[in-house]
Amino acid sequence: LPASMHDHMGDGGIAIANGSRRALPVIRDRFVNLRVIHLTVDADILAARLAERGRESELEIKARLERAGMDHDIGPDEIALDNSGPIHIAGNRIVSLLESHFGRKMNTS
């Protein structure tokens, strides 16, 4: 995560980052006021989405899915959100979670 994020949050700003599950312990150590939204997705759907993007070969996708550890335990401070359906549904749910947490409407434009 960029150093500018630390400055921004130190000034009271809100930051949203996409990080790996393996990096979560380090991120938790660095950011005390952290909320984790743990996106889950059916492995077959994730494989199809990755293939559709066309950035990785079939073998790379298979290796990525194996590394991802789709059986990750959800921590007590994490909110699990299923992203197996249309992507806009999970996106709208994330916005609702943020609005609920911060008590105000988020500008999504």
C-alpha positions, 0 to 999 in steps of 0.5 A, spaced: 500 500 500 502 506 498 505 511 503 500 516 501 495 512 504 498 513 511 498 520 510 491 520 507 488 516 513 492 520 518 489 526 516 482 523 517 481 520 510 478 514 508 482 509 504 479 502 500 484 497 498 484 491 495 489 486 498 491 479 498 489 474 504 496 473 505 498 480 506 492 481 511 496 480 518 501 485 516 496 490 514 492 489 520 499 491 524 499 497 520 492 500 520 489 500 527 482 502 524 481 497 519 475 494 516 475 488 512 470 486 507 472 479 505 470 477 498 468 470 497 466 467 490 465 460 487 472 457 484 468 455 478 466 462 477 472 465 479 476 461 474 471 463 468 472 471 470 479 470 470 479 466 463 475 472 460 480 477 462 485 474 458 491 476 462 493 469 464 493 462 461 489 456 463 495 453 467 496 460 471 489 460 473 489 453 475 495 455 479 492 462 482 486 458 484 490 453 488 494 459 491 488 463 493 486 458 498 479 458 497 477 455 504 480 461 508 477 462 515 473 468 516 476 472 522 471 475 527 473 482 524 471 480 517 465 481 513 464 476 508 461 478 502 459 473 496 461 475 489 459 469 485 453 473 482 453 479 478 459 484 480 454 490 481 450 486 486 457 485 491 459 492 489 452 495 491 453 491 498 460 494 499 457 501 498 451 499 503 456 497 508 461 503 507 455 507 508 452 504 514 459 504 517 460 511 516 453 513 517 453 517 511 452 516 503 458 515 499 459 519 492 460 513 487 460 517 481 
